[in-house]
Amino acid sequence: MKFSIWPSPSRPVQEVLDLARMGDTDGWYCFWYADHYMENTGDESFKAGPVHECWTILPAIAAVTERIRLGPLVSPTSVHHPALLANRAATLDQLSNGRFVLGLGAGWQINEHRAYGIELEAPGKRVSRFEESIQIIESLLADDRTEFHGEFYDFTDAPCDPKPVQSPLPITVGTGSPRMLKIAARHATDWNTWGAPALAADRHAAFAAACESVDVDVDSKHTSVQAMFFLDGDVDKIAASPMAERSIVGSNEQIIDALGQYAATGFDEVIVPDFTLGATAEARTDAYARFRDDIIPNVT
């Protein structure tokens, strides 16, 4: 199983680049970065604070690393036009010499859509837009020219040149809804979800069923999962919190056991966000070092 890094977009740029260099040196698999413009509040309200723009940070990460993969987790098609996503992805794959992964989602964060005047369409329409977007992006990344005429987009003899280094360029879809799972099964190479082992196992089973329904082998897909990690945290306190289903808490041995459950479920990659790893850059760096030295080598 592979292990990846995911810093909060609120972190100072220098900390992000230092962490990317560390991940590159220490053998982490991928460096993910959230594609949002503001902190999520769950409604239309705004909470002040820094949030760095994903597609500006990613080229810098590519430039200071040599081995680690990188990508957005995930870019919403409600915000980004598919032509922009495909051309950015192809160029970043060239820049990184074939290390880029394009993470896509349909979009969900209420306050950023409200603040910037971007329509957050009803779920059914939003998923239909996503389905068109991912098909267009697939074609732009692989075909000489793209012709597509749908409900949302019209592409006529559209180029994307140069092509990515990778063929195909990996596309991961972060989702859990039944229709989106089927779209991911048909069009994505990778699939991503949130959840502690029990929730993640249920979601993995749902994705496997979606793959079967469209005659795709789930084992042909790269699957990844992330949770909030609380090293040496209060197990009872976290278990009683609203984030319990998305959290892993406890000693090294308890973390190792949970990671082993992911492996048994069939996940290929565990993403470790830094959101709960400490209040300072030093604490977060130490936490990643603890994963590297004391936890990951003992996962079976």
RODO-2510 file (C-alpha; in nm, 4 decimals, decimal comma):
residues 300
     n   res          X          Y          Z
     1     m     0,0000     0,0000     0,0000
     2     k     0,1162     0,3528    -0,0828
     3     f     0,1070     0,6579     0,1459
     4     s     0,0576     1,0200     0,0447
     5     i     0,0721     1,3708     0,1924
     6     w    -0,2021     1,6356     0,1940
     7     p    -0,1288     1,9758     0,3540
     8     s    -0,3980     2,2281     0,4348
     9     p    -0,4117     2,5056     0,1724
    10     s    -0,3868     2,7537     0,4598
    11     r    -0,0224     2,6623     0,5250
    12     p     0,2460     2,9181     0,4317
    13     v     0,3950     2,8567     0,0887
    14     q     0,7428     2,7863     0,2266
    15     e     0,6054     2,5183     0,4581
    16     v     0,4249     2,3545     0,1654
    17     l     0,7391     2,3503    -0,0486
    18     d     0,9527     2,2206     0,2388
    19     l     0,6983     1,9448     0,2982
    20     a     0,6993     1,8567    -0,0718
    21     r     1,0787     1,8260    -0,0675
    22     m     1,0589     1,6082     0,2427
    23     g     0,7954     1,3850     0,0847
    24     d     1,0066     1,3531    -0,2283
    25     t     1,3173     1,2555    -0,0307
    26     d     1,1406     1,0218     0,2126
    27     g     0,9559     0,8107    -0,0421
    28     w     0,5954     0,9275    -0,0051
    29     y     0,3781     0,8394    -0,3049
    30     c     0,1804     1,1546    -0,3903
    31     f     0,1463     1,5157    -0,2777
    32     w    -0,2162     1,6249    -0,2920
    33     y    -0,3508     1,9795    -0,2672
    34     a    -0,7105     2,0972    -0,2174
    35     d    -0,8715     2,3066    -0,4917
    36     h    -1,0710     2,5643    -0,2973
    37     y    -1,0647     2,9431    -0,2613
    38     m    -1,1779     2,9762     0,0987
    39     e    -1,2301     2,7729     0,4124
    40     n    -1,5432     2,5615     0,4137
    41     t    -1,8114     2,6693     0,6626
    42     g    -2,0882     2,4347     0,5490
    43     d    -2,3129     2,7221     0,4451
    44     e    -2,2898     3,0593     0,2661
    45     s    -2,0943     3,2293     0,5457
    46     f    -1,7326     3,3389     0,5072
    47     k    -1,4513     3,2690     0,7523
    48     a    -1,1424     3,4835     0,7092
    49     g    -0,8075     3,3152     0,6614
    50     p    -0,5473     3,2301     0,3968
    51     v    -0,6237     2,9696     0,1292
    52     h    -0,3635     2,9345    -0,1457
    53     e    -0,4781     2,8643    -0,5009
    54     c    -0,4194     2,5043    -0,6039
    55     w    -0,3246     2,5417    -0,9711
    56     t    -0,0605     2,8024    -0,8826
    57     i     0,0925     2,5909    -0,6055
    58     l     0,1101     2,2678    -0,8077
    59     p     0,3701     2,3902    -1,0632
    60     a     0,5912     2,5068    -0,7770
    61     i     0,5644     2,1629    -0,6149
    62     a     0,6561     1,9998    -0,9466
    63     a     0,9580     2,2293    -0,9793
    64     v     1,1072     2,1492    -0,6366
    65     t     1,0547     1,7697    -0,6530
    66     e     1,1737     1,4865    -0,8744
    67     r     0,9907     1,1664    -0,7798
    68     i     0,6713     1,2250    -0,5837
    69     r     0,3434     1,2390    -0,7752
    70     l     0,1165     1,5433    -0,7386
    71     g    -0,2352     1,6580    -0,8089
    72     p    -0,5491     1,8405    -0,6938
    73     l    -0,7818     1,6655    -0,4495
    74     v    -1,0099     1,7475    -0,6225
    75     s    -1,0846     2,0125    -0,8852
    76     p    -1,4582     2,0884    -0,9155
    77     t    -1,6068     2,0881    -1,2642
    78     s    -1,8701     2,3310    -1,1345
    79     v    -1,5872     2,5888    -1,1194
    80     h    -1,3407     2,4895    -1,3938
    81     h    -1,4082     2,4599    -1,7669
    82     p    -1,2973     2,1209    -1,9052
    83     a    -1,0668     2,2831    -2,1634
    84     l    -0,8756     2,4581    -1,8836
    85     l    -0,8522     2,1415    -1,6767
    86     a    -0,7239     1,9300    -1,9636
    87     n    -0,4665     2,1804    -2,0860
    88     r    -0,3417     2,2547    -1,7348
    89     a    -0,3129     1,8827    -1,6635
    90     a    -0,1225     1,8114    -1,9840
    91     t     0,1223     2,0942    -1,9188
    92     l     0,1744     1,9952    -1,5548
    93     d     0,2410     1,6383    -1,6615
    94     q     0,5058     1,7714    -1,8993
    95     l     0,6488     1,9969    -1,6290
    96     s     0,6671     1,7112    -1,3777
    97     n     0,7967     1,4578    -1,6312
    98     g     0,4950     1,2325    -1,5985
    99     r     0,4060     1,2642    -1,2284
   100     f     0,0698     1,4402    -1,2443
   101     v    -0,2681     1,2989    -1,1377
   102     l    -0,5840     1,4925    -1,2271
   103     g    -0,8326     1,4813    -0,9412
   104     l    -1,1894     1,5716    -1,0368
   105     g    -1,5185     1,6189    -0,8568
   106     a    -1,8569     1,7716    -0,9367
   107     g    -1,8239     2,0581    -0,6828
   108     w    -1,9936     2,1059    -0,3481
   109     q    -1,8594     2,3934    -0,1345
   110     i    -2,1472     2,6335    -0,0833
   111     n    -1,9706     2,9490     0,0348
   112     e    -1,7157     2,9760    -0,2465
   113     h    -1,9834     2,9337    -0,5135
   114     r    -2,1931     3,2003    -0,3415
   115     a    -1,9037     3,4417    -0,2902
   116     y    -1,7779     3,4269    -0,6483
   117     g    -2,1161     3,4129    -0,8178
   118     i    -2,0609     3,0605    -0,9512
   119     e    -2,3871     2,8705    -0,9756
   120     l    -2,3999     2,5590    -0,7590
   121     e    -2,6475     2,3682    -0,9695
   122     a    -2,8932     2,1138    -0,8341
   123     p    -2,7230     1,7776    -0,7725
   124     g    -2,8636     1,6029    -1,0807
   125     k    -2,7642     1,8828    -1,3159
   126     r    -2,4244     1,9180    -1,1485
   127     v    -2,3516     1,5482    -1,2032
   128     s    -2,4649     1,5721    -1,5657
   129     r    -2,2192     1,8597    -1,6156
   130     f    -1,9475     1,6502    -1,4533
   131     e    -2,0239     1,3554    -1,6825
   132     e    -1,9800     1,5734    -1,9896
   133     s    -1,6651     1,7329    -1,8458
   134     i    -1,4828     1,4084    -1,7741
   135     q    -1,5598     1,2714    -2,1208
   136     i    -1,4285     1,5899    -2,2818
   137     i    -1,1153     1,5876    -2,0661
   138     e    -1,0504     1,2213    -2,1528
   139     s    -1,0737     1,3027    -2,5204
   140     l    -0,8615     1,6178    -2,5039
   141     l    -0,5839     1,4326    -2,3212
   142     a    -0,5817     1,1352    -2,5599
   143     d    -0,7188     1,2325    -2,9021
   144     d    -0,5751     1,4563    -3,1724
   145     r    -0,8959     1,6612    -3,1804
   146     t    -1,2083     1,6636    -2,9671
   147     e    -1,5611     1,6872    -3,1021
   148     f    -1,8349     1,6999    -2,8401
   149     h    -2,1838     1,8473    -2,8481
   150     g    -2,3796     1,8092    -2,5268
   151     e    -2,6214     1,9881    -2,2973
   152     f    -2,3494     2,1992    -2,1333
   153     y    -2,0506     2,2094    -2,3704
   154     d    -1,9796     2,2357    -2,7420
   155     f    -1,6309     2,1441    -2,8637
   156     t    -1,5470     2,1591    -3,2318
   157     d    -1,2196     2,0139    -3,3611
   158     a    -1,0575     2,1191    -3,0313
   159     p    -0,6846     2,0498    -2,9718
   160     c    -0,4851     1,9852    -2,6564
   161     d    -0,1219     1,9907    -2,7586
   162     p     0,1259     1,8805    -2,6343
   163     k    -0,0229     1,5678    -2,4859
   164     p     0,0698     1,4490    -2,1366
   165     v     0,3794     1,2367    -2,0845
   166     q     0,1595     0,9627    -1,9342
   167     s    -0,0819     0,7730    -2,1546
   168     p    -0,3371     0,7665    -2,0197
   169     l    -0,2921     1,0477    -1,7715
   170     p    -0,4449     0,9221    -1,4427
   171     i    -0,7791     1,0742    -1,3504
   172     t    -0,9081     1,0218    -0,9967
   173     v    -1,2678     1,0979    -0,9066
   174     g    -1,3569     1,1785    -0,5479
   175     t    -1,7154     1,0699    -0,4890
   176     g    -1,9595     0,8469    -0,3064
   177     s    -2,2969     0,9010    -0,4739
   178     p    -2,4355     0,6105    -0,6817
   179     r    -2,4481     0,7911    -1,0159
   180     m    -2,1045     0,9472    -0,9698
   181     l    -1,9616     0,6063    -0,8770
   182     k    -2,0795     0,4668    -1,2111
   183     i    -1,9309     0,7637    -1,3978
   184     a    -1,6016     0,7072    -1,2168
   185     a    -1,6144     0,3375    -1,2998
   186     r    -1,6615     0,4145    -1,6696
   187     h    -1,4254     0,7078    -1,7172
   188     a    -1,1706     0,7396    -1,4334
   189     t    -0,8540     0,5407    -1,3759
   190     d    -0,8615     0,6106    -0,9996
   191     w    -1,1249     0,6577    -0,7291
   192     n    -1,1006     0,8377    -0,3940
   193     t    -1,3119     0,8529    -0,0801
   194     w    -1,3144     0,9716     0,2819
   195     g    -1,3606     0,7496     0,5832
   196     a    -1,2228     0,5538     0,8758
   197     p    -1,1927     0,1814     0,7917
   198     a    -1,5570     0,0805     0,8504
   199     l    -1,7075     0,3640     0,6452
   200     a    -1,4372     0,3318     0,3796
   201     a    -1,5056    -0,0416     0,3454
   202     d    -1,8748     0,0284     0,2792
   203     r    -1,7831     0,2892     0,0189
   204     h    -1,5285     0,0585    -0,1447
   205     a    -1,7980    -0,2090    -0,1727
   206     a    -2,0317     0,0438    -0,3341
   207     f    -1,7621     0,1381    -0,5860
   208     a    -1,6949    -0,2296    -0,6598
   209     a    -2,0674    -0,2774    -0,7249
   210     a    -2,0704     0,0257    -0,9557
   211     c    -1,7759    -0,1184    -1,1478
   212     e    -1,9524    -0,4527    -1,1809
   213     s    -2,2680    -0,2830    -1,3073
   214     v    -2,0764    -0,1319    -1,6013
   215     d    -1,8673    -0,4463    -1,6618
   216     v    -1,5412    -0,3050    -1,5253
   217     d    -1,3001    -0,4927    -1,2983
   218     v    -1,2612    -0,2925    -0,9758
   219     d    -0,9076    -0,4302    -0,9443
   220     s    -0,8180    -0,2335    -1,2579
   221     k    -0,8815     0,0902    -1,0650
   222     h    -0,6393     0,2585    -0,8257
   223     t    -0,8336     0,3338    -0,5060
   224     s    -0,7373     0,5824    -0,2361
   225     v    -0,8784     0,6902     0,0995
   226     q    -0,8114     0,9607     0,3567
   227     a    -0,9126     1,0214     0,7165
   228     m    -0,8321     1,2659     0,9932
   229     f    -0,5442     1,1251     1,1987
   230     f    -0,5182     1,2042     1,5711
   231     l    -0,1878     1,0650     1,6959
   232     d    -0,2195     0,9758     2,0645
   233     g    -0,5610     1,1433     2,0708
   234     d    -0,8489     1,0732     2,3072
   235     v    -1,0279     0,7751     2,1519
   236     d    -1,3525     0,8255     2,3450
   237     k    -1,3661     1,1983     2,2699
   238     i    -1,3158     1,1514     1,8963
   239     a    -1,5609     0,8602     1,8880
   240     a    -1,8301     1,0942     2,0235
   241     s    -1,7566     1,3715     1,7714
   242     p    -1,9357     1,4385     1,4393
   243     m    -1,6122     1,3460     1,2582
   244     a    -1,5844     0,9996     1,4139
   245     e    -1,6579     0,8144     1,0891
   246     r    -1,3806     1,0074     0,9173
   247     s    -1,1203     0,9877     1,1950
   248     i    -0,8483     0,7498     1,3105
   249     v    -0,7174     0,8061     1,6605
   250     g    -0,4810     0,6480     1,9079
   251     s    -0,1367     0,5032     1,9589
   252     n     0,1002     0,3883     1,6875
   253     e    -0,0391     0,0367     1,7252
   254     q    -0,3981     0,1552     1,6837
   255     i    -0,3062     0,3589     1,3744
   256     i    -0,1188     0,0601     1,2289
   257     d    -0,4212    -0,1645     1,2863
   258     a    -0,6526     0,0823     1,1103
   259     l    -0,4167     0,1119     0,8138
   260     g    -0,4047    -0,2661     0,7922
   261     q    -0,7844    -0,2694     0,7676
   262     y    -0,7628    -0,0367     0,4668
   263     a    -0,5182    -0,2771     0,3029
   264     a    -0,7478    -0,5719     0,3744
   265     t    -1,0387    -0,3865     0,2140
   266     g    -0,8359    -0,3417    -0,1022
   267     f    -0,7295     0,0231    -0,0953
   268     d    -0,4090     0,0994    -0,2831
   269     e    -0,3278     0,4372    -0,1244
   270     v    -0,3826     0,6100     0,2093
   271     i    -0,3664     0,9900     0,2089
   272     v    -0,2565     1,1532     0,5349
   273     p    -0,3880     1,5108     0,5722
   274     d    -0,1927     1,7420     0,8016
   275     f    -0,5137     1,9074     0,9254
   276     t    -0,4989     1,7383     1,2684
   277     l    -0,1266     1,6655     1,2943
   278     g    -0,0267     1,9682     1,5008
   279     a    -0,0568     2,3419     1,5508
   280     t     0,2900     2,4290     1,4197
   281     a     0,4961     2,3434     1,1126
   282     e     0,7471     2,1626     1,3343
   283     a     0,4772     1,9490     1,4949
   284     r     0,3315     1,8562     1,1562
   285     t     0,6742     1,7673     1,0161
   286     d     0,7432     1,5530     1,3224
   287     a     0,4102     1,3759     1,2778
   288     y     0,4894     1,2875     0,9164
   289     a     0,8323     1,1628     1,0311
   290     r     0,6564     0,9431     1,2879
   291     f     0,4412     0,7945     1,0129
   292     r     0,7519     0,7355     0,8021
   293     d     0,9649     0,5776     1,0760
   294     d     0,7276     0,4106     1,3223
   295     i     0,3938     0,3459     1,1515
   296     i     0,4189     0,2804     0,7769
   297     p     0,6981     0,0166     0,7992
   298     n     0,4761    -0,1897     1,0321
   299     v     0,1598    -0,1914     0,8179
   300     t     0,0842    -0,5343     0,6747
***
